[in-house]
Structure formats: C-alpha cells, structure tokens
Amino acid sequence: MRGHCVPRRSTRRSDRRGASAIESAFALPVFLLIVLGALDLGLAVFRQHQVTATAHFIARKAIVHGSRASKLGVWGPATRIGNAADGSEIGNLIASFMPGPQASQITYEVAWPDGGNEPRDNHRLRVRIAVNHQPIVTSIFGVAPMTLRSGVTTPIAH
C-alpha cells in the first residue's frame, strides 16, 4: 500500500495552477491606478504651485509699472483680461514664466480695484491666473478637467 499513495504536493500544484495569473489580473490594475493617481496628484500640485508663482511674478512686474514708472512704462488702471497667447506684454510674460500648459489655456486678469495706480494713494493691484488641468487617471474615466486658480492683491510700489 505504501507505493500507491499519491504525494500531496502534486495535487496542490494542480489546484493552484493559474491562481497567480488571476490574482495578478486583479491586483495589477489597482496598483497601476494608485501609482498613476499619485503621479497625477503630484502633477496637479506642481501646476497649482506654478499658477501661484506666476500670479506673484506678474504682480511683482505690475506694481513697478505704476503712474510714476517713466522708464518701464505705465500699466493700468484699466483692467486687462486675456490669455497667455494674446501677444500682449503681460501674456508674453506669463507664457515665458509658465511653459508647461499651452499658452491659450492660461487666462489672466490684471486689475486695479481702487481705480488708479498711484503709490501714494494706497492703490492696489490684483492679479488672477487660471489654467485648466486634465489629470490622466480621471480622463480615462471621463471626468472633466479641473481649473487651477490663484490670485494676489498687493499695493502699487512705483
């Protein structure tokens, strides 16, 4: 009787055949979704930082273009609205400072909410920048792009 026993090892192997392929089929998409989602989140955070830095950059440029800026040229007090591809001085500055997204997708508004650009009258400048961001993972599922926005309000310096 001893010679007729079937080792348990061979029956277990035949029962497990294909199990790792099925487990991989379930685990791999979840793993890739988590990894791509983390990359998407990192890209969105980077783009948001880029939008915020661009708003501060334009504000720094614009506050020195007050009513007394004879050499630099006066900006304002009329509100300027456009996109980075509009060919204006502000649009060109934004496009050069924020090279990632397409320039036509970056919108801006530069306004003087107090109606003037005199530093001695405590006039302020407001800059708003917005760009659409389409995450890769959510585009697979058909989710609409999100708009990343930033703004800064600061007093006129010159």
C-alpha positions as CSV (number, residue, x, y, z in Angstrom):
1,M,0.0,0.0,0.0
2,R,2.8,2.3,0.5
3,G,3.8,2.5,-3.1
4,H,0.3,3.5,-4.2
5,C,0.0,6.8,-2.2
6,V,-0.1,9.9,-4.3
7,P,2.0,12.7,-2.9
8,R,0.0,15.7,-1.8
9,R,2.4,18.1,-3.4
10,S,1.3,17.2,-7.0
11,T,-2.4,17.7,-6.2
12,R,-1.8,21.1,-4.6
13,R,0.2,22.2,-7.6
14,S,-2.7,21.3,-10.0
15,D,-5.2,23.1,-7.8
16,R,-3.1,26.3,-7.8
17,R,-2.4,26.4,-11.5
18,G,-3.4,29.8,-12.9
19,A,-4.2,31.3,-9.4
20,S,-1.3,33.7,-9.6
21,A,-2.4,34.9,-13.0
22,I,-5.9,35.6,-11.7
23,E,-4.5,37.3,-8.6
24,S,-2.3,39.5,-10.8
25,A,-5.2,40.3,-13.1
26,F,-7.0,41.8,-10.0
27,A,-4.0,43.4,-8.3
28,L,-2.1,45.0,-11.2
29,P,-4.9,47.4,-12.3
30,V,-5.4,48.5,-8.7
31,F,-1.7,49.0,-8.2
32,L,-1.3,50.9,-11.5
33,L,-4.3,53.1,-10.6
34,I,-2.7,54.0,-7.3
35,V,0.7,54.8,-8.9
36,L,-0.8,56.8,-11.7
37,G,-3.1,58.6,-9.3
38,A,-0.2,59.6,-7.1
39,L,1.7,60.9,-10.2
40,D,-1.4,62.8,-11.3
41,L,-1.8,64.3,-7.8
42,G,1.9,65.4,-7.9
43,L,1.5,67.0,-11.3
44,A,-1.7,68.9,-10.1
45,V,0.2,70.1,-7.0
46,F,3.1,71.2,-9.2
47,R,0.8,73.0,-11.6
48,Q,-1.0,74.8,-8.8
49,H,2.3,75.9,-7.4
50,Q,3.2,77.1,-10.9
51,V,0.0,79.1,-11.2
52,T,0.6,80.7,-7.8
53,A,4.2,81.6,-8.6
54,T,3.1,83.1,-11.9
55,A,0.5,85.3,-10.2
56,H,3.1,86.6,-7.8
57,F,5.6,87.1,-10.7
58,I,3.1,89.2,-12.7
59,A,2.1,91.2,-9.6
60,R,5.8,92.0,-8.9
61,K,6.2,93.1,-12.5
62,A,3.0,95.2,-12.5
63,I,3.5,97.0,-9.2
64,V,6.6,98.8,-10.6
65,H,4.5,99.9,-13.6
66,G,2.6,102.5,-11.6
67,S,1.8,106.0,-12.7
68,R,5.4,107.1,-11.9
69,A,7.2,104.4,-14.0
70,S,8.6,106.6,-16.8
71,K,11.3,104.2,-17.9
72,L,9.3,100.9,-17.5
73,G,6.1,102.1,-19.0
74,V,2.8,102.6,-17.2
75,W,0.3,99.8,-16.8
76,G,-3.3,100.3,-15.8
77,P,-5.5,101.5,-14.3
78,A,-7.7,99.9,-17.0
79,T,-8.3,96.2,-16.3
80,R,-6.5,93.8,-18.6
81,I,-8.1,90.4,-19.3
82,G,-6.7,87.8,-21.8
83,N,-4.7,84.6,-22.2
84,A,-1.0,84.0,-22.4
85,A,-1.2,83.6,-26.2
86,D,-2.8,87.0,-26.8
87,G,0.6,88.7,-27.7
88,S,0.3,91.4,-25.0
89,E,3.2,92.2,-22.8
90,I,1.5,90.5,-19.8
91,G,0.6,87.5,-21.9
92,N,4.1,87.1,-23.1
93,L,5.5,87.3,-19.6
94,I,3.0,84.6,-18.4
95,A,3.9,82.3,-21.3
96,S,7.6,82.7,-20.6
97,F,7.2,82.1,-16.9
98,M,4.8,79.1,-17.2
99,P,6.0,76.9,-20.1
100,G,4.1,73.7,-19.2
101,P,0.5,74.2,-20.4
102,Q,-0.5,75.6,-23.7
103,A,-0.4,79.4,-23.6
104,S,-4.0,79.7,-24.9
105,Q,-5.3,77.7,-21.9
106,I,-3.8,80.2,-19.4
107,T,-6.1,83.1,-18.6
108,Y,-5.3,86.2,-16.7
109,E,-6.9,89.3,-15.2
110,V,-4.8,92.2,-14.0
111,A,-7.0,94.9,-12.3
112,W,-6.6,98.0,-10.2
113,P,-9.5,97.6,-7.9
114,D,-9.1,101.1,-6.4
115,G,-9.4,102.8,-9.8
116,G,-5.8,104.1,-10.1
117,N,-2.2,103.2,-10.0
118,E,-0.8,105.9,-7.7
119,P,1.5,104.5,-4.9
120,R,0.9,107.5,-2.6
121,D,-2.9,106.9,-2.7
122,N,-2.6,103.3,-1.5
123,H,-3.9,102.0,-4.7
124,R,-3.7,98.2,-5.1
125,L,-3.2,95.8,-7.9
126,R,-5.0,92.4,-8.3
127,V,-3.7,89.6,-10.4
128,R,-5.6,86.4,-11.1
129,I,-4.3,83.5,-13.1
130,A,-6.2,80.3,-14.1
131,V,-5.4,77.2,-16.2
132,N,-7.3,74.0,-16.9
133,H,-5.7,70.8,-15.8
134,Q,-6.8,67.4,-17.0
135,P,-5.5,64.6,-14.8
136,I,-4.5,61.5,-16.8
137,V,-6.3,59.0,-14.5
138,T,-9.6,60.9,-14.4
139,S,-9.5,61.4,-18.2
140,I,-9.7,57.6,-18.5
141,F,-12.9,57.7,-16.6
142,G,-14.3,60.7,-18.4
143,V,-14.1,63.3,-15.7
144,A,-14.0,66.9,-16.7
145,P,-10.8,68.9,-16.3
146,M,-10.3,71.0,-13.2
147,T,-9.4,74.7,-13.2
148,L,-6.4,75.7,-11.1
149,R,-6.6,79.3,-9.9
150,S,-4.5,81.7,-8.0
151,G,-4.6,85.4,-7.2
152,V,-2.7,88.1,-5.4
153,T,-3.6,91.6,-4.3
154,T,-0.8,94.0,-3.5
155,P,-0.2,97.8,-3.2
156,I,1.4,99.7,-6.0
157,A,5.1,100.3,-5.3
158,H,6.3,102.7,-8.0
